[in-house]
């Protein structure tokens, strides 16, 4: 392809990459995107040689009056956009930038037009980078960087060729004299682009990205969630059971990949039920204490005996933008850390931010679950504090049938723990899970669930269990959150979606505390994944790593990387020094053993093998000293091969001189071969072969191959053997 055409094409590709970034960032209205797309296509066809019906457009595009009219129109559109359409500086500025891009594409004539186009494209790619965090920006940026390298190189080369006088054209490189892109130029330019991209990554990790600036784009309202407000109506969670939108991703760094098939992510707890909805009196929030840099203590680890606590469960959570200030964690959270100005907790240890976040949140939680102690499992009666009894035994007025059913189920149960187990097993065994059980229009939805429909979803099961436990004097409360069951094998994390919204029960025991129980029957999950689902999970895993490595990269991460590199280098240096010390100690011990045995009278037995090994190694190095320089002679320049054959010829002269053959500085190679024939008959064939190789390698137009150089080394070896064999 000619330089001029490649130069114009690279400019079009550069503009297309910058424009595509703004389109994918959803910062351009559809009509404007269509107009600029048509302009870009038209300019592309013109660059590739399409000249049909373009005389009018070329005349207009080169007219200063036409250009000034376009610029004035673009500025008027910008004022209209700023005052009446967008009414914001950033969107109006982006629209104005795109219009300028289209105008400049239509008026590319002079070198300064190309320079102005490059500046506009740079502004556009910077704007799209500031307004998006998605993974799709990576290929667009790589395309922009590749096009930028090609454009700048071609701009320089075409300027150099155009400015060179006719008498100096012959002095240019062959690729420039031909005026076309060669394969060497193609790969060299792409190599420069790769090096530029590598340098860009290095600069990015050396200078962490800041999340502030005039181009920072707000993310708008968060994902609508249900079941995490002060009141939850029965049926609210069931309404989102088919919504596949992702709410969060949860990594368990200390757990094996297949160590857990489900994970409860606790949100809010509720203590008041009026027959149709749950509510809470925990409107007062307390600020959590900051115990370390970015780490808040939810509860003291010494508040409960540690005998019934599970090992700590660490979670790294990436929470999407939601319309709630609730932070989710596995029960029960003890510590939470993240880039928070503050974290609050309600009266039932629900975690909150001061206000809903407008961006994704990444935070870490340490949780520990509780189990019922052995003493409370066999205790026939439990003593509850008055605040617990007053708060967690409330029942609606219409609960007579439910209380009678509970009494019949637990009449033979001797302990509160047995009563809890009986109620739990009854709900798990005698009712069917179904999303079609709509009880929003029922006057008594729980009675309909227990006695009529006998089908329902998590809210019905959890509400029924709480009310049944309260009817026999066992404090309980309802909890809403998410039940994560979708494990991503490619990223080693749980994907939590809207449809994973769930409700379960927490039962109170005086010494054990609140214990999690779930009366909802498990729903059979699909074991095998389709090809499309597999690709989707791979993409989700890549987006998670993109957010962690690129979007959330900060100064703290930079310091962690530097600290890790320094610690790794220290460990490597220590390992090498230990290996050297161990090797030295071994060698010293061997030498001491040899010296001791030599002093005992057996020196020959131990020193002779060492001497033989040394002599063998020395002989091997002596024999190979000439060969190893010529093993890769085919890749050497002709001048280096010339020096090698001259070196071998001089060695032959030295050997002949030691044999006693008188050689003068004026002796030619042919005369030298005749002297060897007269005074050293055994070496004449060898000298003739080596002389022939020398003459061809030095005086002919072609260079010797590696095989011929090795043959010359063999002739030197033959002469050395003849020298040693002759008295």
C-alpha positions as CSV (number, residue, x, y, z in Angstrom):
1,X,0.0,0.0,0.0
2,X,1.4,3.5,-0.8
3,X,2.5,5.7,2.0
4,X,0.0,8.4,1.2
5,X,-3.0,6.1,1.2
6,X,-1.8,4.4,4.4
7,X,-1.4,7.8,6.0
8,X,-5.0,8.8,5.2
9,X,-6.3,5.4,6.2
10,X,-4.5,5.5,9.6
11,X,-6.1,8.9,10.3
12,X,-9.6,7.5,9.6
13,X,-8.9,4.5,11.8
14,X,-7.7,6.8,14.6
15,X,-10.9,8.9,14.4
16,X,-13.1,5.8,14.3
17,X,-11.5,4.4,17.5
18,X,-12.0,7.7,19.3
19,X,-15.5,8.0,18.1
20,X,-16.4,4.4,18.9
21,X,-15.3,5.0,22.5
22,X,-17.7,7.8,22.9
23,X,-20.5,5.8,21.3
24,X,-20.0,2.9,23.7
25,X,-19.9,5.2,26.6
26,X,-23.5,6.3,25.7
27,X,-22.5,9.9,25.6
28,X,-23.8,10.7,22.1
29,X,-27.4,10.8,20.9
30,X,-28.4,8.3,18.2
31,X,-28.9,10.8,15.5
32,X,-25.5,12.3,15.9
33,X,-23.9,8.9,16.0
34,X,-25.5,8.0,12.7
35,X,-24.4,11.3,11.1
36,X,-20.8,10.9,12.1
37,X,-20.8,7.2,11.1
38,X,-21.9,8.2,7.6
39,X,-19.2,10.9,7.4
40,X,-16.5,8.4,8.5
41,X,-17.6,5.9,5.9
42,X,-17.6,8.5,3.2
43,X,-14.1,9.6,4.1
44,X,-12.9,6.0,4.3
45,X,-14.2,5.4,0.7
46,X,-12.5,8.5,-0.5
47,X,-9.2,7.5,1.0
48,X,-9.4,4.1,-0.6
49,X,-9.8,5.7,-4.0
50,X,-13.6,6.1,-4.4
51,X,-14.0,9.4,-6.4
52,X,-17.5,9.1,-7.9
53,X,-19.5,12.3,-7.5
54,X,-17.0,13.7,-5.0
55,X,-16.1,16.9,-6.9
56,X,-18.8,19.0,-5.3
57,X,-17.9,17.8,-1.8
58,X,-14.2,18.3,-2.4
59,X,-14.8,21.8,-3.6
60,X,-16.9,22.7,-0.7
61,X,-14.6,21.1,1.9
62,X,-11.6,23.1,0.5
63,X,-13.6,26.4,0.6
64,X,-12.7,28.6,3.7
65,X,-16.3,30.0,3.6
66,X,-17.8,26.6,3.9
67,X,-15.4,25.6,6.7
68,X,-16.1,28.8,8.6
69,X,-19.9,28.2,8.2
70,X,-19.6,24.7,9.6
71,X,-17.6,25.9,12.6
72,X,-20.1,28.7,13.4
73,X,-23.0,26.2,13.1
74,X,-21.2,23.8,15.4
75,X,-20.7,26.5,18.0
76,X,-24.4,27.6,17.8
77,X,-25.4,23.9,18.3
78,X,-23.1,23.8,21.3
79,X,-24.9,26.9,22.8
80,X,-28.3,25.4,22.1
81,X,-27.2,22.1,23.7
82,X,-25.8,23.8,26.8
83,X,-28.8,26.0,27.4
84,X,-31.8,24.0,26.2
85,X,-31.0,20.4,25.4
86,X,-28.4,18.8,27.7
87,X,-28.1,21.8,30.1
88,X,-24.8,20.4,31.4
89,X,-21.3,21.4,30.3
90,X,-19.9,17.8,30.0
91,X,-22.5,16.3,27.6
92,X,-22.6,19.5,25.6
93,X,-18.8,19.6,25.3
94,X,-18.7,15.9,24.2
95,X,-21.4,16.6,21.5
96,X,-19.4,19.6,20.3
97,X,-16.2,17.6,20.2
98,X,-17.9,14.9,18.1
99,X,-19.2,17.5,15.6
100,X,-15.7,19.0,15.3
101,X,-14.4,15.5,14.6
102,X,-16.9,15.1,11.7
103,X,-16.1,18.5,10.3
104,X,-12.3,17.9,10.4
105,X,-12.7,14.5,8.7
106,X,-14.5,16.2,5.8
107,X,-11.8,18.9,5.5
108,X,-8.6,17.0,5.6
109,X,-6.3,18.7,3.1
110,X,-3.3,20.4,4.7
111,X,-0.8,18.9,7.2
112,X,-2.3,21.2,9.9
113,X,-5.7,19.6,9.3
114,X,-4.3,16.2,10.3
115,X,-2.6,17.7,13.4
116,X,-5.9,19.2,14.5
117,X,-7.6,15.9,13.9
118,X,-5.1,14.1,16.1
119,X,-5.8,16.6,18.9
120,X,-9.5,16.1,18.6
121,X,-9.1,12.3,18.7
122,X,-6.9,12.5,21.8
123,X,-9.6,14.6,23.6
124,X,-12.3,12.1,22.5
125,X,-10.4,9.0,23.8
126,X,-9.7,10.8,27.1
127,X,-13.4,11.7,27.5
128,X,-14.5,8.1,26.8
129,X,-11.9,6.8,29.3
130,X,-13.3,9.1,32.0
131,X,-16.9,8.2,31.4
132,X,-16.7,4.4,31.4
133,X,-15.3,1.6,33.5
134,X,-16.4,-1.2,31.3
135,X,-14.0,-3.9,29.8
136,X,-15.0,-3.0,26.2
137,X,-12.7,0.1,26.5
138,X,-9.6,-2.2,26.4
139,X,-9.8,-3.2,22.7
140,X,-10.9,0.3,21.7
141,X,-7.9,1.8,23.5
142,X,-5.5,-0.8,21.9
143,X,-6.9,0.0,18.5
144,X,-6.5,3.7,19.2
145,X,-2.9,3.3,20.4
146,X,-2.0,1.1,17.3
147,X,-3.6,3.7,14.9
148,X,-1.8,6.5,16.7
149,X,1.6,4.9,16.3
150,X,1.0,4.3,12.6
151,X,-0.4,7.8,12.1
152,X,2.5,9.5,13.7
153,X,5.2,7.5,11.9
154,X,3.5,7.9,8.6
155,X,3.1,11.6,9.2
156,X,6.8,11.9,9.8
157,X,7.9,9.7,6.9
158,X,5.6,11.3,4.3
159,X,6.7,14.7,5.5
160,X,10.3,13.6,5.1
161,X,9.8,12.2,1.6
162,X,7.9,15.3,0.5
163,X,10.6,17.7,1.8
164,X,13.5,15.7,0.3
165,X,15.0,17.2,-2.9
166,X,15.1,15.1,-6.0
167,X,18.9,14.6,-5.7
168,X,18.5,13.3,-2.2
169,X,15.8,10.7,-2.9
170,X,18.4,8.1,-3.7
171,X,20.0,8.6,-0.2
172,X,16.8,7.5,1.5
173,X,16.2,3.9,2.8
174,X,14.8,1.5,0.2
175,X,11.4,1.4,1.9
176,X,11.1,5.2,1.6
177,X,12.4,5.3,-2.0
178,X,9.7,2.8,-3.0
179,X,6.9,4.9,-1.4
180,X,5.2,1.7,-0.2
181,X,4.8,-0.2,3.1
182,X,7.2,-3.1,3.2
183,X,6.8,-6.1,5.5
184,X,9.8,-5.0,7.6
185,X,8.2,-1.5,8.1
186,X,4.9,-3.2,8.9
187,X,6.3,-5.4,11.7
188,X,8.6,-2.7,13.0
189,X,5.7,-0.3,13.4
190,X,3.6,-2.9,15.2
191,X,6.5,-3.6,17.4
192,X,6.7,0.1,18.3
193,X,3.0,0.0,19.1
194,X,3.4,-3.0,21.4
195,X,6.3,-1.2,23.2
196,X,4.1,1.9,23.5
197,X,1.3,-0.1,25.0
198,X,3.7,-1.8,27.5
199,X,5.0,1.6,28.5
200,X,1.4,2.8,29.0
201,X,0.7,-0.1,31.3
202,X,3.9,0.7,33.2
203,X,2.9,4.3,33.6
204,X,-0.6,3.3,34.7
205,X,0.7,1.1,37.5
206,X,3.3,3.7,38.5
207,X,0.7,6.5,38.6
208,X,-2.6,5.2,40.0
209,X,-5.8,6.4,38.4
210,X,-7.7,9.1,40.4
211,X,-11.5,8.8,40.7
212,X,-12.1,12.5,40.7
213,X,-12.1,15.2,38.0
214,X,-14.2,17.3,35.8
215,X,-14.9,14.5,33.3
216,X,-16.0,12.0,36.0
217,X,-19.4,10.7,35.0
218,X,-22.1,10.0,37.6
219,X,-23.7,6.6,37.5
220,X,-27.3,7.7,38.2
221,X,-29.7,5.6,40.2
222,X,-28.8,2.2,41.5
223,X,-30.3,-1.2,40.8
224,X,-33.8,-1.4,42.3
225,X,-33.8,-4.0,45.1
226,X,-36.7,-5.3,47.3
227,X,-36.8,-6.5,50.9
228,X,-34.3,-4.0,52.3
229,X,-36.4,-1.1,53.6
230,X,-38.1,-0.5,56.9
231,X,-41.1,-2.5,55.8
232,X,-41.3,-5.7,53.8
233,X,-44.7,-6.9,52.4
234,X,-45.2,-10.6,51.8
235,X,-44.7,-11.2,48.1
236,X,-42.0,-8.5,47.6
237,X,-39.1,-10.9,47.4
238,X,-41.0,-13.4,45.2
239,X,-41.5,-10.6,42.6
240,X,-37.8,-10.6,41.8
241,X,-37.2,-14.3,41.7
242,X,-36.8,-14.3,37.9
243,X,-34.6,-11.2,37.7
244,X,-31.0,-12.3,36.5
245,X,-29.3,-8.9,37.2
246,X,-26.1,-9.2,39.2
247,X,-26.2,-7.7,42.7
248,X,-22.7,-8.6,44.0
249,X,-19.8,-11.0,43.6
250,X,-18.4,-12.7,46.7
251,X,-14.9,-14.2,46.9
252,X,-13.8,-16.5,49.8
253,X,-10.0,-16.2,49.8
254,X,-9.5,-18.7,52.7
255,X,-12.0,-21.3,51.4
256,X,-11.2,-24.0,48.8
257,X,-13.0,-23.8,45.5
258,X,-15.5,-26.6,46.2
259,X,-15.6,-26.1,50.0
260,X,-19.1,-24.5,50.1
261,X,-22.2,-25.0,47.9
262,X,-24.2,-22.0,49.3
263,X,-23.6,-18.8,51.2
264,X,-26.1,-16.7,53.1
265,X,-25.5,-12.9,52.6
266,X,-27.3,-11.2,55.5
267,X,-29.0,-7.9,54.9
268,X,-31.7,-6.7,57.4
269,X,-33.6,-8.4,60.2
270,X,-37.3,-7.7,61.2
271,X,-39.1,-8.1,64.5
272,X,-42.7,-6.8,64.0
273,X,-45.4,-8.7,62.0
274,X,-48.9,-7.3,61.5
275,X,-50.4,-10.2,59.5
276,X,-49.3,-9.0,56.1
277,X,-45.9,-7.3,56.3
278,X,-42.8,-7.2,58.5
279,X,-41.3,-4.0,59.9
280,X,-38.6,-3.0,62.4
281,X,-38.2,-0.6,65.2
282,X,-34.4,-0.4,64.7
283,X,-34.4,3.0,63.1
284,X,-31.6,4.2,65.4
285,X,-28.2,3.5,63.9
286,X,-24.9,3.5,65.8
287,X,-21.6,4.4,64.2
288,X,-19.1,1.6,64.3
289,X,-15.7,2.1,65.9
290,X,-12.6,2.3,63.7
291,X,-10.1,-0.3,65.0
292,X,-7.5,0.0,62.2
293,X,-6.9,1.8,59.0
294,X,-10.3,1.3,57.1
295,X,-11.4,-1.5,59.4
296,X,-14.5,-1.2,61.6
297,X,-15.6,-3.5,64.5
298,X,-19.2,-4.7,64.2
299,X,-19.2,-6.5,67.5
300,X,-16.6,-7.4,70.1
301,X,-15.1,-10.9,69.7
302,X,-15.4,-11.5,73.4
303,X,-19.1,-10.8,73.7
304,X,-19.9,-14.5,73.3
305,X,-18.0,-17.7,74.3
306,X,-15.8,-18.8,71.5
307,X,-16.7,-22.5,72.0
308,X,-19.8,-22.3,69.8
309,X,-18.3,-20.0,67.1
310,X,-17.2,-21.3,63.7
311,X,-13.8,-20.4,62.3
312,X,-13.5,-16.9,60.7
313,X,-15.0,-16.6,57.3
314,X,-13.4,-13.9,55.2
315,X,-15.3,-12.4,52.3
316,X,-14.2,-10.0,49.6
317,X,-17.3,-8.4,48.1
318,X,-17.9,-6.3,45.0
319,X,-21.3,-4.7,45.4
320,X,-23.0,-3.2,42.4
321,X,-24.7,0.2,42.5
322,X,-28.0,-0.4,44.5
323,X,-30.8,1.9,45.7
324,X,-30.2,0.9,49.3
325,X,-27.5,1.8,51.8
326,X,-27.4,-1.8,53.2
327,X,-24.1,-3.6,53.2
328,X,-24.4,-7.4,52.9
329,X,-22.2,-9.9,54.7
330,X,-22.3,-13.6,55.8
331,X,-23.8,-14.0,59.3
332,X,-22.5,-12.8,61.6
333,X,-20.1,-9.9,60.7
334,X,-17.4,-9.0,63.2
335,X,-15.2,-6.7,61.2
336,X,-15.8,-4.8,58.0
337,X,-13.1,-2.9,56.0
338,X,-13.2,-0.8,52.9
339,X,-12.8,2.7,51.6
340,X,-15.6,4.0,53.8
341,X,-15.8,7.3,55.7
342,X,-18.0,5.5,58.2
343,X,-20.2,2.5,58.7
344,X,-23.4,2.2,60.8
345,X,-25.2,-0.7,62.4
346,X,-28.9,-0.9,63.5
347,X,-30.2,-2.6,66.6
348,X,-30.2,-6.1,64.9
349,X,-26.6,-5.7,63.5
350,X,-27.7,-4.8,60.0
351,X,-24.9,-2.8,58.3
352,X,-25.5,0.5,56.6
353,X,-23.7,3.3,54.8
354,X,-24.8,6.8,55.6
355,X,-26.4,7.0,52.1
356,X,-26.6,4.8,49.0
357,X,-23.4,4.8,47.0
358,X,-23.3,6.0,43.4
359,X,-20.5,3.7,42.4
360,X,-19.5,0.1,42.9
361,X,-18.3,-0.8,46.4
362,X,-15.5,-3.2,47.2
363,X,-15.2,-4.2,50.8
364,X,-14.1,-7.1,53.0
365,X,-15.9,-8.8,55.9
366,X,-14.9,-11.2,58.6
367,X,-17.8,-13.3,59.9
368,X,-18.3,-16.1,62.4
369,X,-21.5,-18.2,62.7
370,X,-22.8,-19.6,65.9
371,X,-24.0,-23.1,66.8
372,X,-26.2,-24.1,69.7
373,X,-24.2,-25.2,72.7
374,X,-24.7,-28.8,74.0
375,X,-26.1,-27.5,77.3
376,X,-28.9,-25.6,75.6
377,X,-29.7,-28.5,73.3
378,X,-30.7,-30.6,76.3
379,X,-32.0,-27.9,78.6
380,X,-35.8,-28.3,79.3
381,X,-36.2,-24.6,80.0
382,X,-34.3,-21.5,79.0
383,X,-34.2,-18.1,80.8
384,X,-34.5,-15.1,78.4
385,X,-33.9,-11.5,79.3
386,X,-37.0,-9.3,79.4
387,X,-35.9,-7.1,76.5
388,X,-35.7,-10.2,74.3
389,X,-39.1,-11.5,75.4
390,X,-40.8,-8.1,74.9
391,X,-39.4,-7.7,71.4
392,X,-39.2,-11.1,69.8
393,X,-42.4,-12.8,71.0
394,X,-44.9,-10.5,69.3
395,X,-47.7,-12.2,67.4
396,X,-50.6,-10.8,65.2
397,X,-54.1,-11.2,66.5
398,X,-55.3,-13.8,64.0
399,X,-52.9,-16.6,64.9
400,X,-55.1,-19.1,66.7
401,X,-55.0,-21.9,64.1
402,X,-51.2,-21.5,63.8
403,X,-50.7,-21.7,67.5
404,X,-52.9,-24.9,67.7
405,X,-50.9,-26.5,64.9
406,X,-47.6,-25.7,66.7
407,X,-48.9,-27.1,70.0
408,X,-49.9,-30.4,68.3
409,X,-46.4,-30.6,66.6
410,X,-44.4,-29.9,69.8
411,X,-46.6,-31.6,72.5
412,X,-44.0,-34.4,72.9
413,X,-41.0,-32.2,72.6
414,X,-39.2,-31.8,76.0
415,X,-36.8,-29.0,75.2
416,X,-36.9,-25.7,73.3
417,X,-34.3,-27.0,70.9
418,X,-36.5,-30.1,70.1
419,X,-39.4,-27.8,69.5
420,X,-37.4,-25.8,67.1
421,X,-36.2,-28.9,65.2
422,X,-39.7,-30.3,65.0
423,X,-41.1,-27.0,63.5
424,X,-38.2,-26.8,61.1
425,X,-38.6,-30.4,59.8
426,X,-42.4,-30.0,59.5
427,X,-42.0,-27.0,57.1
428,X,-39.2,-28.7,55.2
429,X,-41.1,-32.0,54.7
430,X,-44.8,-31.1,54.3
431,X,-44.8,-28.1,51.9
432,X,-43.8,-27.4,48.4
433,X,-41.7,-24.5,47.1
434,X,-43.4,-22.6,44.3
435,X,-43.2,-19.1,42.8
436,X,-46.8,-19.2,41.7
437,X,-48.2,-19.0,45.2
438,X,-49.5,-15.4,45.0
439,X,-50.9,-14.5,48.4
440,X,-50.8,-10.7,48.1
441,X,-54.6,-10.6,47.9
442,X,-55.2,-12.9,50.8
443,X,-56.4,-11.6,54.2
444,X,-54.4,-14.2,56.1
445,X,-51.5,-15.2,53.8
446,X,-49.7,-17.4,56.4
447,X,-52.9,-19.4,57.3
448,X,-53.5,-19.9,53.5
449,X,-50.0,-21.1,53.2
450,X,-50.1,-23.6,56.1
451,X,-53.6,-25.0,55.7
452,X,-54.9,-24.3,52.2
453,X,-52.3,-23.9,49.5
454,X,-49.3,-25.6,51.2
455,X,-47.1,-24.0,48.5
456,X,-45.1,-20.8,48.8
457,X,-41.7,-19.2,48.6
458,X,-39.1,-18.2,51.2
459,X,-41.1,-15.4,52.8
460,X,-44.0,-17.8,53.6
461,X,-41.7,-20.4,55.1
462,X,-39.6,-18.0,57.1
463,X,-42.7,-16.1,58.4
464,X,-44.5,-19.3,59.4
465,X,-41.5,-20.6,61.3
466,X,-41.0,-17.3,63.2
467,X,-44.7,-17.2,64.2
468,X,-44.7,-20.8,65.2
469,X,-41.6,-20.5,67.4
470,X,-43.0,-17.3,69.0
471,X,-46.3,-19.1,69.8
472,X,-44.4,-21.6,72.0
473,X,-42.3,-18.9,73.7
474,X,-39.1,-19.1,71.6
475,X,-37.7,-15.7,70.4
476,X,-37.2,-15.5,66.7
477,X,-37.0,-12.9,63.9
478,X,-37.1,-12.8,60.1
479,X,-34.0,-12.0,58.0
480,X,-33.8,-10.9,54.4
481,X,-30.7,-11.1,52.2
482,X,-29.4,-13.3,49.4
483,X,-28.7,-17.0,49.2
484,X,-25.7,-17.4,46.8
485,X,-25.6,-20.8,45.0
486,X,-24.0,-19.9,41.7
487,X,-20.3,-20.6,41.9
488,X,-18.1,-19.3,39.1
489,X,-15.3,-21.8,38.6
490,X,-13.3,-19.5,36.3
491,X,-13.1,-16.7,38.8
492,X,-13.5,-18.6,42.1
493,X,-16.3,-16.5,43.5
494,X,-20.1,-16.6,44.1
495,X,-22.3,-14.6,41.7
496,X,-25.3,-13.2,43.5
497,X,-28.2,-12.1,41.4
498,X,-31.6,-10.4,42.1
499,X,-33.3,-13.8,41.8
500,X,-31.2,-15.0,44.7
501,X,-33.1,-12.7,47.1
502,X,-34.1,-14.8,50.1
503,X,-35.6,-14.8,53.6
504,X,-34.7,-17.0,56.5
505,X,-35.0,-17.2,60.3
506,X,-32.7,-16.4,63.3
507,X,-33.6,-18.1,66.5
508,X,-32.3,-16.8,69.9
509,X,-30.8,-18.9,72.6
510,X,-29.6,-17.2,75.8
511,X,-26.0,-18.5,75.8
512,X,-25.5,-19.3,72.1
513,X,-27.0,-16.1,70.7
514,X,-28.8,-15.8,67.4
515,X,-28.6,-19.0,65.3
516,X,-29.4,-19.1,61.6
517,X,-32.1,-21.6,60.4
518,X,-33.7,-21.9,57.0
519,X,-37.1,-23.7,56.7
520,X,-37.3,-23.2,52.9
521,X,-36.8,-26.5,51.0
522,X,-33.8,-26.5,48.6
523,X,-34.5,-26.0,45.0
524,X,-32.8,-28.4,42.6
525,X,-30.1,-26.6,40.6
526,X,-29.0,-27.4,37.1
527,X,-25.7,-29.3,37.3
528,X,-24.4,-28.9,33.7
529,X,-23.8,-25.6,32.0
530,X,-24.5,-24.8,28.3
531,X,-21.8,-23.3,26.2
532,X,-23.3,-19.9,26.3
533,X,-23.6,-19.9,30.1
534,X,-19.9,-21.0,30.3
535,X,-18.9,-18.1,28.1
536,X,-21.0,-15.7,30.1
537,X,-19.3,-16.8,33.3
538,X,-15.8,-16.4,31.7
539,X,-16.8,-12.9,30.8
540,X,-18.1,-12.1,34.3
541,X,-14.9,-13.4,35.8
542,X,-12.8,-11.2,33.4
543,X,-14.9,-8.2,34.4
544,X,-14.3,-8.9,38.1
545,X,-10.6,-9.0,37.6
546,X,-10.8,-5.9,35.4
547,X,-12.5,-4.0,38.2
548,X,-10.0,-5.2,40.8
549,X,-6.8,-4.7,38.8
550,X,-7.6,-1.6,36.8
551,X,-10.7,0.3,38.0
552,X,-9.9,-0.1,41.7
553,X,-6.2,0.3,41.4
554,X,-5.1,3.0,43.9
555,X,-2.1,4.3,45.8
556,X,-2.5,1.6,48.4
557,X,-2.4,-1.1,45.7
558,X,0.7,0.5,44.3
559,X,2.4,0.4,47.7
560,X,1.3,-3.2,48.1
561,X,2.8,-4.1,44.7
562,X,6.1,-2.4,45.5
563,X,6.2,-4.0,48.9
564,X,5.5,-7.5,47.4
565,X,8.3,-7.0,44.8
566,X,10.7,-5.9,47.5
567,X,9.8,-8.9,49.7
568,X,10.1,-11.2,46.8
569,X,13.5,-9.9,45.9
570,X,14.7,-10.2,49.5
571,X,13.4,-13.8,49.6
572,X,15.2,-14.6,46.4
573,X,18.4,-13.0,47.6
574,X,18.2,-15.0,50.9
575,X,17.5,-18.2,49.0
576,X,20.5,-17.7,46.7
577,X,22.8,-16.8,49.6
578,X,21.7,-19.9,51.5
579,X,22.3,-22.1,48.5
580,X,25.8,-20.6,48.0
581,X,26.6,-21.1,51.7
582,X,25.4,-24.7,51.6
583,X,27.3,-25.4,48.4
584,X,30.5,-23.8,49.9
585,X,30.1,-25.9,53.1
586,X,29.7,-29.0,51.0
587,X,32.8,-28.3,49.0
588,X,34.9,-27.4,52.1
589,X,33.8,-30.7,53.7
590,X,34.8,-32.7,50.7
591,X,38.1,-31.0,50.5
592,X,38.7,-31.6,54.2
593,X,37.8,-35.3,53.7
594,X,40.2,-35.6,50.8
595,X,43.0,-33.9,52.6
596,X,42.5,-36.1,55.7
597,X,42.6,-39.3,53.6
598,X,45.6,-38.1,51.7
599,X,47.5,-37.5,55.0
600,X,46.5,-41.1,56.0
601,X,48.5,-42.4,53.0
602,X,45.9,-42.8,50.3
603,X,46.5,-39.6,48.4
604,X,46.8,-41.2,45.0
605,X,43.4,-42.8,45.2
606,X,41.7,-39.5,45.9
607,X,43.8,-37.0,44.0
608,X,44.2,-39.0,40.8
609,X,40.4,-38.8,39.8
610,X,40.4,-35.1,40.5
611,X,43.6,-34.6,38.4
612,X,42.1,-36.8,35.6
613,X,38.9,-34.8,35.7
614,X,40.7,-31.5,35.5
615,X,42.9,-32.7,32.6
616,X,39.9,-34.0,30.7
617,X,38.1,-30.7,31.2
618,X,41.1,-28.7,30.1
619,X,41.5,-30.9,27.0
620,X,37.9,-30.5,26.1
621,X,38.1,-26.7,26.4
622,X,41.3,-26.8,24.3
623,X,39.7,-28.8,21.6
624,X,36.5,-26.8,21.5
625,X,38.1,-23.3,21.8
626,X,37.9,-22.8,18.0
627,X,34.7,-24.6,17.2
628,X,32.2,-22.9,19.4
629,X,32.8,-19.6,17.7
630,X,31.6,-21.0,14.4
631,X,28.6,-23.1,15.3
632,X,26.1,-20.3,14.3
633,X,28.1,-18.9,11.4
634,X,25.2,-18.9,9.0
635,X,23.6,-16.0,11.0
636,X,26.8,-14.0,11.1
637,X,27.6,-11.1,8.8
638,X,30.1,-11.7,5.9
639,X,32.8,-9.6,7.6
640,X,32.7,-11.8,10.7
641,X,33.1,-15.0,8.6
642,X,36.0,-13.3,6.8
643,X,37.7,-12.7,10.1
644,X,37.1,-16.3,11.2
645,X,38.8,-17.9,8.1
646,X,41.7,-15.5,8.3
647,X,42.2,-16.5,12.0
648,X,42.2,-20.2,11.0
649,X,44.7,-19.6,8.2
650,X,47.1,-17.7,10.5
651,X,46.9,-20.7,13.0
652,X,48.0,-23.0,10.1
653,X,50.9,-20.6,9.4
654,X,52.0,-20.8,13.1
655,X,51.9,-24.6,13.1
656,X,54.0,-24.7,9.9
657,X,56.5,-22.3,11.4
658,X,56.8,-24.5,14.5
659,X,57.4,-27.4,12.1
660,X,60.4,-25.5,10.7
661,X,59.0,-24.2,7.4
662,X,60.4,-20.8,6.5
663,X,57.5,-18.4,5.6
664,X,58.2,-14.8,4.4
665,X,55.6,-12.0,4.6
666,X,55.5,-12.0,0.8
667,X,54.7,-15.7,0.5
668,X,51.3,-16.3,-1.3
669,X,48.9,-19.0,-0.2
670,X,49.8,-21.1,-3.3
671,X,53.5,-20.8,-2.5
672,X,52.8,-21.7,1.1
673,X,51.0,-24.9,-0.1
674,X,54.1,-25.8,-2.2
675,X,56.4,-25.3,0.7
676,X,54.4,-27.6,2.9
677,X,54.4,-30.2,0.0
678,X,58.3,-30.1,-0.1
679,X,59.1,-30.0,3.6
680,X,56.1,-31.7,5.3
681,X,54.6,-34.3,2.9
682,X,52.1,-35.8,5.4
683,X,50.4,-32.4,5.9
684,X,50.2,-31.4,2.2
685,X,46.5,-32.6,1.6
686,X,45.4,-30.8,4.8
687,X,47.2,-27.6,3.9
688,X,45.8,-27.6,0.4
689,X,42.2,-28.0,1.6
690,X,42.5,-25.2,4.2
691,X,44.3,-22.9,1.8
692,X,41.5,-23.4,-0.8
693,X,38.9,-22.6,1.9
694,X,40.9,-19.5,2.9
695,X,41.2,-18.2,-0.7
696,X,37.5,-18.7,-1.4
697,X,36.4,-17.2,1.9
698,X,38.6,-14.1,1.6
699,X,38.9,-13.3,-2.1
700,X,35.6,-14.6,-3.7
701,X,32.3,-12.8,-3.6
702,X,30.5,-15.4,-1.5
703,X,31.0,-16.2,2.2
704,X,31.7,-19.6,3.7
705,X,28.9,-21.6,5.4
706,X,29.1,-23.0,8.9
707,X,29.9,-26.5,7.6
708,X,32.8,-25.1,5.6
709,X,34.1,-23.2,8.7
710,X,33.8,-26.4,10.8
711,X,35.7,-28.3,8.0
712,X,38.5,-25.7,8.3
713,X,38.6,-26.3,12.1
714,X,38.9,-30.0,11.5
715,X,41.9,-29.4,9.2
716,X,43.6,-27.4,12.0
717,X,43.0,-30.4,14.3
718,X,44.6,-32.7,11.8
719,X,47.7,-30.5,11.5
720,X,48.0,-30.4,15.3
721,X,47.9,-34.2,15.5
722,X,50.5,-34.5,12.8
723,X,52.6,-32.0,14.7
724,X,52.5,-34.1,17.8
725,X,53.1,-37.4,16.0
726,X,56.3,-36.1,14.1
727,X,59.6,-36.2,16.1
